[in-house]
Amino acid sequence: MKKYKNYIFDLYGTLIDIETNENGLALWKKMAGLYSVYGADYSWRELKKRYSEYVQEEEEILREETGYTYPEIKLEKVFARLYLEAPVRHNAERNFSSRTVESLEKSDFIHFIANAFRVTSRKKCHAYRNTHKVLETLMDRGCGIYLLSNAQRIFTMPEIEQTGLMNFFDDIFISSDLGIKKPQPEFMRKLLNDNDLKIHDSVMVGNDYDSDIGIAASVGMDSIFLNTFDLSEKERDKRLNDMRKRTGAAGYSPVLTVADGDIGKILE
């Protein structure tokens, strides 16, 4: 396989093996209890319902403002709205109800709420077996190493740090920072332009046909697909064809498909 000057990696399912469950009863009961500590009272069902509604509302607002098909909101605003717009309130010693959404979403309080949500919903989070080996090898070769992730910075930066990946990247692009996510081609173009990278010198490495392979196809870049979710060959073909239809990239295929998902194979 061609050796590239620049490797652009997805994060979750590519470098980090993660599993979260944002639908679990235990999560929403704990979050309702946590909001109540600060005077905002919800049943767990109402909190879960409103969280979903606010996410959709904020995405639609951002879509209308930017014109992007694939906008990415900051969840801090959702968590702040949940606190300020609680259906029932009671007096609490620590009370932030006089704050505006814009002020509260930047506060340490919301940072705490958001990370409590993430840690409670998370079942596992660790680097794949050969992730460090691959990144160390590429670094030793003098390759550029970049991250292009659909993620929330408030969740993702601690997880990059905890898994020991922080020092490998020449630059990190997280969708919540820019209000845009894969497969929107402008997201990739921003990374390329900011770092003065050439498309023909670069390759996108990811585990999702629509977002990772799709964004590479949309800008004419090579890609590598890691089958970390153990998709059957039939399902892989279906998802690849669906992506081709969406992007209009007829005949596009990754330059390498790693059927067993082992990232170490990209060095061979």
URKA-V805223 format. One record per backbone hydrogen bond with DSSP energy under -1.0 kcal/mol. CO is the residue of the C=O (numbers start at 1). NH is the residue of the N-H. If there is no record, write none. Layout:
# URKA-V805223
CO_NH, CO_NH
This chain:
# URKA-V805223
5_144, 6_203, 7_146, 8_205, 9_148, 11_14, 11_15, 11_16, 15_128, 16_13, 17_126, 19_123, 19_124, 24_28, 25_29, 26_30, 27_31, 28_32, 29_33, 30_34, 31_35, 32_36, 33_37, 35_40, 36_39, 39_90, 43_47, 44_48, 45_49, 46_50, 47_51, 48_52, 49_53, 50_54, 51_55, 52_56, 53_57, 54_58, 55_59, 56_60, 57_61, 58_62, 59_63, 60_64, 61_65, 62_66, 63_67, 70_181, 74_77, 75_79, 76_80, 77_81, 78_82, 79_83, 80_84, 81_85, 83_86, 88_41, 96_99, 100_104, 101_105, 104_107, 107_111, 108_112, 109_113, 110_114, 111_115, 112_116, 113_117, 114_118, 115_119, 116_120, 117_121, 118_122, 121_21, 124_19, 126_17, 128_131, 130_134, 131_135, 132_136, 133_137, 134_138, 135_139, 136_140, 137_141, 138_143, 139_142, 144_7, 145_170, 146_9, 147_173, 149_151, 149_175, 151_176, 152_155, 152_156, 153_157, 155_159, 156_160, 157_161, 158_162, 159_163, 160_165, 161_164, 165_168, 171_147, 173_149, 174_177, 175_179, 175_180, 181_184, 184_187, 185_189, 186_190, 187_191, 188_192, 189_193, 190_194, 191_195, 192_197, 198_201, 199_202, 201_5, 201_6, 203_8, 204_224, 205_10, 206_226, 208_212, 208_213, 209_214, 211_215, 212_216, 213_217, 214_218, 216_221, 222_204, 223_255, 224_206, 225_258, 226_228, 227_230, 232_236, 233_237, 234_238, 235_239, 236_240, 237_241, 238_242, 239_243, 240_244, 241_245, 242_246, 243_247, 244_248, 248_250, 249_252, 256_225, 257_259, 258_227, 258_261, 262_265, 263_266, 264_267, 265_268
